[in-house]
Amino acid sequence: MSTPKQPEILLIENKGPNTLLRALGPYLTSATQVSIASAFVTENGIRAFLPGLRKVARRQGVRVITGFYGFVTEPKALTALLKAQDEPTGKLFVRISRDNGYHRKLFVIQTQQVARVFIGSSNLTSKGLTNSGELTVCLTLPLSHKASRSFRTAFEFDNSQRQSVPLTGPLIKAYEVEWKKHHRPIPKPTGASLKKILARGKGPPPPPPDPPSFWREHVYSVLGTESQNIVEAQTDWERKGWTFFTGRDLERSKARDRALVLDHNVGRAHLIVLKDVTEIPTDDGRYHRAYLPLTGYRTKRLNRNLKKRLNEIGALPSRASQYRHGNLSQTAWRDVLLLFKKPRSRKK
């Protein structure tokens, strides 16, 4: 199937055979990833759509975000999702929005070439999937299209730890208590109850992050346009203003690490702090690291004198291995900081 150069638009009115449930079904067979943001989830809606999601989850990833706005989402629907999430052969992940007014309706079915974005008024409910009164637009977009990246970036933002929490059994039980109190045809949302539910179900606090490591990295080539588009389409780094580079042996790196980057393309050396690391296969490499410049430190010319000084402090070996990615000791990194530190401006 050829990739469309321009967006293709399909209108789904939930009339007769033209329902959202029927429109979504055929595309699940070739999906490489499914991402769903639905303000409301009901038992009947899950019963109709979950079999298709389970099939995708056995071979690829499925992510669902829902919320507690208005206490419309049904506890039985959450229980069914939790059961599917706990299946050992599946890759289905469910999160609950921290936003007590969460009201999004977004279905993104991604293949190797395109993203089909369904956006409109339909939730993951029986009425939303099949009944009249709903209106959904399906956009078929190349993965590199700006709109495609924007929709996926919006989902990644909602799916982040800052914006949502994982679905767990204790969280469902806490929600069910409040749901029984508030459930009525047009329930009144209360932010205080949502905070109480999330507090009960979040479990023990996460362990403290590992201390940062220190690295030496050489950059010899410029990332190709196609590889850059692939990484930007599958991350939110561009929106956050993070720069990134790519290599083939970066799996040991992690966010918060520091690195001395020797950029042979422009003949410069600078210090960075890693913000994120991900694995996405591209022609230019599979391990990608997003970073920001380390504040308070300058860029230096990558000349013979700098290489000699780096060698003296143990940050750059004198052998052929100096041209390879490697870790630095804390002592070497401390000396690197002193070497690159910006001089204090003199007060007049």
Buried (B, 14 or more C-beta within 10 A) or exposed (E): EEBEEEBEEEEBBBEEEEBBBBBBEEBBEBBBBBBBBBBBBBBBBBEBBBEBBBBBBEEBBBBBBBBBBBBBBBBBBBBBBBEBBEEEEBBBBBBBBBBBEBBBBBBBBBBEBBBBBBBBEBBBBBBBBBBEEBEBEBBBBBBBBEEBBEBBBBBBBBBEEEBBBBBBEEBBBBBBEBBEEBBEEEBEBBEEBBEBBBEBBBEEEEEEEEEBBBBBBBBEEEBEEEBBBBBBBBBBBBBEEBEBBBBEEBEEBBBBBBBBBBBEEEEBBBBBBBBBBBEBEBEBBBBBBBBEBBEEBEBBEBEEEBBEBBEEBBBBBEEEEBBEBBBBEEEBBEBBBEBBEEEEEEEE
